[in-house]
Amino acid sequence: MKIISIKNNNELCEKIIAYCNENWSKVFDSFAEIADMSVTAERFPQIWVLYELHEEQMKRKAPEQKLIMNAPKTQFADAVHEIGTTILVGELAKLLKQKGIETGQNRLYAWLKDHGYLIGRKGIDYNMPTQKSMDMELFVIRETVIRYGDGSEKLRKTTRVTGKGQLYFIGLFLGGKED
């Protein structure tokens, strides 16, 4: 057994708490064994206070540890969301493939149309975002003017997935839930 010198009660409490935090299960189990009875607040209020303190600290540490473990994912998500970069639907399909989702560009387009994110009817608005997906800010439309040698021009519209849309669809597919 280790003998320590104590100057006052506060220092004693601090040392006991530090030891208990490191070896809580041993301390609590040993105390219950020595006392040969269950530890309750009525029988051992001081030990019970230490137990409650330990439980509270463990409850606080769990979310903190989860935040630390998820920090790289959170940083990536924040970066994608804040940069404002957009990608093509085909590039989103490649990202999903890297995450283990079996899809390609054509299957992803079909899925987006079937689930109401893109317009599927033939015409000028084919593969354009629906009002729902535009309101959710999942897509943007990039317009490019193409100039031909004879002086004529054509407006080309391309549907691009926003950073918010990338996070949304990756989360949707990895979470396995549909809207």
N, C-alpha and C positions, 0 to 999 in steps of 0.2 A: 504494500500500500504506500502511496506517495504522500509525504507530509509537506504541507505548504504553510508559509507564514502569512497571517492575515492581520491587517492593521485595524480594519473596522468592518462593520456588518455589510456595508455597500460593496466593499471589495470582495468579501466572502460571497455575496450573492452573485456578483459578476463572474467570479471564478467558477461557481457552481453552474451557472447558466451556460458558460462557455463549454465546460466539460459535458454537461448534459446535451448540448446541441450536437457535439461531436459523437457522443456515445449514448444517445437517448434510449434506444431499445434495450441496451444492456443495463443501464441504470434503472429503468422502470421495471424490467423483468426481475432484476436482482432484488429490488425493493419489495416487489410483490412476493417473491420467494421468501425473503427474510421475514417479512411481516406475516407470511403464511395466511394471507387473506387478500381479498380484492381491494385495490386502492380506490377509495371513494373520496369525494370532497368533504364529507362529514368526518371521516376517520383521519385523513391526512391532508388538511387544507393547504399546507405549504407545498407538499409534493404535487398536489392537484393543480396549484397555481403554475408550477413549473411545467406540468404536463400541458395545460391549456396554452401557456406561452409557446411551448414547442410546437403544438398543433397549429397555432396561428401563424408562426413563422414558416412552417412547411406550406401552409395554404398560400402565403405570399410568394414563396420561392417558386412554386410550380408555374404560375403565369410568367414570371420573370425569366425562368429557364426556357420556357416555350418561345418567348420573344427573342431570346438570344439564339436559339436554334433556328428560328425562322428569319433571322436578320438578313441573310443573303437573298432569300426569296422576296422579302419585303423591299429590299433595296432595288432588286431587279424590277419588281412591279412598279415601284415609284418612278424609276428611271424611264421605263416604257411609257408610263402614263404621262409624265411631265414633258418628255422630249417632244411629243407631238408628232413623232414620225408616223407615217402610214406605210402599210405594206399591201401588196396585192393578195387576193384571195388564195392564189397558188402558193405564195410564201407562207401564209397561215397554215395551209395544208401540210407544208413541210415541217413547220414547227410542231403541229399536232402529231405528225409521224415520229418526230424525235421524242415526243412525250409518250409514245407507245400506242397512239390511236391509229388504227388501220384506216387511213383515208388518203385520197389523192385530190388533186384540184377538181376534177370532174365530179367525183362523189361529194366533195364538200359543197360545190355549187348546187348540186341537186338537193342536198340536205338543207342548205340555206333557203332554197326556194320552197321546199316542202314544209318548212317550219315558219314561213312567213317573214323571213329576214330580207329576201331579195324577190323582185318581181319576176315571175316565170312566164308570163304571156309574151308571145312574140310581138315585136314592134320596136319602136324607138326607145322604150324604157326597159327592154329586156336586160336582165341581170343588174338592174339599178336597185338601190335600197328601197324598202317600203317605208311608209311614213313612220311606222312603229320603230324600225331600226334607226331611222334618222333622229327621231325624238330621243332615243336611248344613246345617241352619239356613238354608235358602233361603226358607222361607215362615213366616208366623205366621197364626194364625186370630184374627180380631177378632170378638168376640161383642157384639152389640147387642140390647138388649131393646126391643121395639116395643110400646107401650101403646096400645090402642084405646079409643075413647070408651065402649064398653060394659063396660070394666073388664078385658077379656081382654088377655093378653100373648102375644107371640110372640118367640122367640129367633132372631135372624138371624146367621148365620155368614158372614164374608167372608174370603176368602183374600187375603193381602197379601204382597208380595215384600219381604224384608228388604234392608238395605244390602248384606249379604254376597251375597244372591241376585241383586241388581242387577248387582254386579260379576261374579258367576259367569256369568250368562246373557249379558251384553254381551261378556265375554271368550270365551264358548263360540261365540256367533254370529260375532263378528269373527274369531276364530281358525279358524273353519270345522271344528272337530273336535266330534265327538259322544262322549258317554260310552260 
